[in-house]
């Protein structure tokens, strides 16, 4: 009989401890704690709902997700005014409500291009073709084929500033305009190396830009 009582007490104690740890863990938003997505695809939280992750097909390349893969269901109605294909990230800036950095030069293949057309690139990564010459419009530049046979175009470097507070994305062809934007918004301009910051996240579970109250909770874990 005593054995049964002790066993019941032990089960009750385990239940209480289990609830305690579950509640403690549940008290921290999974957005800040998930280090992986899917089949061990590395993930780094930025500012909700942004994150960066390694491409499963190209495991050495980091890309940005506008609606975090892990917590996407939380942001069904959250829309950015514009989006950019931001990949091959090496460094990222995070300050206040802003995420910022550079998009590297890249090559694209345009199978529908013919040599008599003029091609323009908008700052949000949209290309336009026209048979008649015109001057580039505001926020776009003309781009040229490197090889008319293979129809390959070079997309130049661009810089971006994303404000998660109002879901706006701004892109710049000019580094000076990008820097002016950072200055006007009082953004530090500090950059973090992705591989280094991922190592910190895997080892400590905490990133420099996490809210202080989140850091305190994670430090107690």
Secondary structure, 3 states (H helix, E strand, C coil): CHHHHHHHHHHHHHHHHHHHHHHHHHCCCHHHHCCEECCCEEEEECCCCCEEEECCCCCCCEEEECCCCCCHHHHCCCCCCCCCCCCCCCEEEEECCEEEEEECCEEEECCCCCCCCEEEEECCCCEEEECCCCCCCCCEEEECEEECCCCEEEECCEEEEEECCCCEEEEECCHHHHHHHHHHCCCCCCCEEHHHHHHHHHHHCCCCCCCHHHHHHHHHC
